[in-house]
Amino acid sequence: MKRELQIDVIDASPEIDLIRCHIYIDGRCCVFWTTRSNYEALMHDKVFIRDGKEKDSAGVINTTKVFREED
């Protein structure tokens, strides 16, 4: 079975150094936190597909493409 993974950025408050994210693995959602510097490095590397400046209608600030495992 090939797995699918996607990451959504949910909260990037300027008052704290932690960014709340949701990681979806085969549709199962788990919450994790990363530092602002890690998030900015991933933005620089174009891991995320949006500019991260505003939330969408689902409350997501940024997201990745869906990554699919290969054989």
Residue pairs with C-beta under 8 A, 6 or more apart in sequence:
2 68
2 69
2 70
2 71
3 25
3 26
3 68
3 69
4 24
4 25
4 26
4 27
4 66
4 67
4 68
4 69
5 23
5 24
5 25
5 66
5 67
5 69
6 23
6 24
6 63
6 64
6 65
6 66
6 67
7 21
7 22
7 23
7 24
7 47
7 48
7 63
7 64
8 21
8 22
8 24
8 60
8 61
8 62
8 63
8 64
9 19
9 20
9 21
9 39
9 48
9 52
9 60
9 61
9 62
9 63
10 20
10 21
10 22
10 59
10 60
10 61
11 19
11 20
11 61
12 19
12 20
12 36
12 39
12 52
12 61
17 35
17 36
17 37
18 33
18 34
18 35
18 36
19 33
19 34
19 35
19 36
19 38
19 39
20 31
20 33
21 31
21 32
21 33
21 34
22 29
22 30
22 31
22 32
23 29
23 30
23 31
23 32
42 48
43 52
43 62
47 64
48 62
48 63
48 64
49 62
49 63
49 64
49 65
50 61
50 62
50 63
51 62
52 61
52 62
54 61
55 61
